[in-house]
């Protein structure tokens, strides 16, 4: 059965079905519908809902709930996510699972409340202090938000690492039909690290302070090895019409949806344009881009920012291929027609330069 | 022969790292004694702070989480809400609780979270080398108030028990000291009472402990203990600040 729901509400429902029992959040647009949904939904399952005094408090409550063994999440948008970075760094250092949803808005600073993709680098480079990474999932529809929430909780527990679900104001607030029929509590992972009281066992401590630099270095290498395993095992992406493509659009989330509309028009005119849509922004699907570059000379990066995803595409290409770019920062949502015009211009220019 | 004094079960068999004359070791021991005597070791979960108290997990033989600086009350909230049957207490210093963590402390208290805060007030940032704390008294010399704390420039010492007492969520707030035997006995009683308030689900409880820091006060240990009586208690009067029926 399908229900008409906003992305924010769908994220909440899917989280609950995925076994999330604790939600902590602070109001910020454009993700308030999620906090409000959880205020009603979490008490129905006997879980914990707290509207915290700040985003900093919320992420620390998540950390407390996580170390106590619960599936816990928080959500926010740009400015609030900046405040949560302290806690996310501690979660990564303590190797505690947590899910953090960011419905990105225009920035920097207060910015505005319109959809944007300007938190890409913050999300994919750790975001807080220290050498760490967060797994970043980028849905591109309300249904995919629902589909990715159980995966987010599973990956968080599997690797004992914070997972960021990176949406934007449009994905959060638009309503679409969404099915939850297939969404269940995922895997069960051993929790031999949680704090329950030391009954019948040695006491445990969960900490990130390691004064001994050798210990701290070994902890960093341990995390690094874990990140390598994640890079090997957890890359997810979608390819769209790349088999015969002369130009491949690389876009994620809302941008990827706009790009699909543009590509439909381009294909009508027989312009051979396809798309690679990263679903995991970290780990980044570099291999498929490298593979594609063996056949396809031109890559077109499209994002709702002044140019962040483009860095990963360039890194993946290692100097191969031509990289084209179109970005709209500041909360602007470009239309498929607008993008179609830009891509076709780049397509013809690329074709001419190949011939000459 | 009857054994009258030994290491509490809830303390690990190791040496404290604290400076000579520091009050933290006394507070650590009192907490371990209380946890043992109230038979709470199986359910106790401690939240450690940033600061000198941070390394309590090297001493407590109970489950312990190290919190980010100032976030103890928020982290303890998360733990306690998930595990209401456990005894959850945070151990925090003055900078941790009353400067960087004021919001988290205030709102956990206001929500009446069923946690206990052990607040060690020694009037300075000890671990970082003796800078001014929110509880540094007027005219007290620290590394960042070299001419003594002047209220027009650096504000006034914060009385956290009195601040939190106005909140309906708090049920037990007492200020004690660990500078002499009688005071230490009273401090232990206060910790027992605070834990009882948590176990009876009465409300948020906190014990503020005036604690000597001879190193950063630039005093001998005996002089530091005397300074608590002569100066510190004038700003921070000892006793029960708030107690609702438990």
Interface residues (C-beta under 8 A of the other chain):
Chain A: X21 X22 X24 X48 X50 X52 X53 X54 X56 X57 X58 X60 X61 X62 X63 X64 X65 X66 X67 X68 X69 X70 X72 X86 X87 X90 X94 X195 X196 X197 X198 X199 X200 X203 X204 X205 X206 X207 X208 X209
Chain B: X41 X42 X43 X44 X45 X47 X48 X54 X57 X60 X61 X62 X63 X64 X65 X66 X67 X68 X71 X74 X75 X76 X77 X78 X79 X80 X81 X82 X83 X86 X87 X103 X104 X106 X107 X111
